[in-house]
Amino acid sequence: MFPGNFSKRQITLTLVLVASFALTSAYTVQNLSKPDVRLRELADHAALAGVNSLAATVNMPEALRIEASVAAARSVMAARPGVISRISPSVDQLTMSVVLDDSAKGSRASSTAHYIPPSDGFSSERAADVSDKVPLTIAKRARS
């Protein structure tokens, strides 16, 4: 007999159950944390389309600029039906944030694009710079 009046069979069964739970949990966490690359690219392209629209409509009223930027982002997202989106344009800061949820696959992607005017002195190589400072959020800089 083992300590605590447990049989060898009871201890073995407990260890097998704990090990199977641990393996199942690790597998689930690994699969849920994988980003959907196509969904992330779609979020990037939608954010860039929206921020470019904001930049192109500088002389228009704010409400029309927001409407145009949201329409530009939505036109890009039309390529993947069934994806739920949240779009947040900022006219003052010339940014566009897009969050996409694919409930069928259980994945989420987000992207934020910042417009940098040509007068900021960034080279064309840095115009579409990707920053990995925040997980699941890609900051892209675009300029016309």
N, C-alpha and C positions, 0 to 999 in steps of 0.2 A: 504494500500500500504506500501511496505517496502522501506527503503532508496534507492535512486538512481532510483526510478521508476521501480523496478523489482517486479514482482508478486511472490506470494508464490510458484506457480507452477514452475516458472523459477529457483528460488533458489533451490527448491527440486530437480529438474532435474539436475542442476549443481552439487549438492552434491552427487547424485547417480552416476553420471559419474565419478567424482573425486574418490569416494570410490571404484568403480569397477576397475578403472585404477590402483589404489594403490594395491588392492588385486591381480590383474593379474600380476603386476610387482613383488610383493613379491613372488608369486608362481613361476614365471619364474626364478628369481634369486636363489631361494632355489633349484630348480631342476637342474639348470645349474651348480651349485657349488658342487653337489654331485660327489665325485670321483667314478670311476669305479674300484672296488676293484680287480677284475680279471685282468684288464689292468695294474693296479699298480703292482700286483704280477708278471705279465709277464715282466714288465720293470725291476723289482728287479732281477728276475732270469736271464734275458738276460745280465744285467750289471755284475752280479756275474760270469756268464759263461765267459764273455769277459775278466774280470780282472783276473780270474783264468787261462785263456789261456795266457794272457800277462805274468803272473808269471811263467807258465810252460815252456815258450819258451825264457827264459832269454838269452841263448847262441846263439840264432838265429839272423840274421840281422833284423834291425828295420822294413823294409818293410814286411818281412815275418811274423813278430810278429803281426803287425797291421792287416794283411790279416787273420791270424789265429784267432785273437781275434774278428774281425768283423764276421767271419764265425761262430764262437761259439755263439755269440750273436744272429745272424740271425737264427741259427738252433733252438734256444729256441723260437724265435718269429714266427717260421713257424707253431706253434700250433694255431695261430690266424690269418688266412688270412684276407686281407682287411685292415690291420692296417698299417698306414704309420709310418716309423721310421726314426730317426736321431741317428746315432751312432758316438760317439766321443771318440776314445781311446787316451790315452797319455802314450807313452812308457816311457818317462822320469819320470813321477810321478806315474806310475803304477795305473792309474785310467781308468775307463770306464764309460762314461755317455750315457744314452739311453733316448730318448724322443719318446713316442708313441702317435699317434693321431688316434682315431677311429672316422672318419667323419660320419659314420652311426649313432652313438650314441651321437656325439658331445662331446666326452670326451677326456681328455689328461692326461697322466701320465709320470713322469720322475723319473729316478733313477741314482745315481752315486755311483759306488763301488770303494773303495780304498783298495789296497792290502797292508797288514801289514805283513812284514816278521816275522817268528818265533823269530828272535833275538830281536824284539822290546819289548819283555817281557809281551805281552798281554796274558792273560789266554784264554783257548779255549772257555770259556763262553763269553768273550768279542770279540771273533774273528768275529762274525757276529752281531755286535752291530748296532742298528738302532738309528739314530739321527734325531729328529724332529725339528731341528733348522731352516730349510728353508722349507716353504710350497711347496708341490708337488715335493719336491726333497728328496729322502731318501738316506742318506749316509750309505753305508754298508761297513764294513771292513771284508775282507776274508783272510784266510791264509790256506796254504796247510798242 
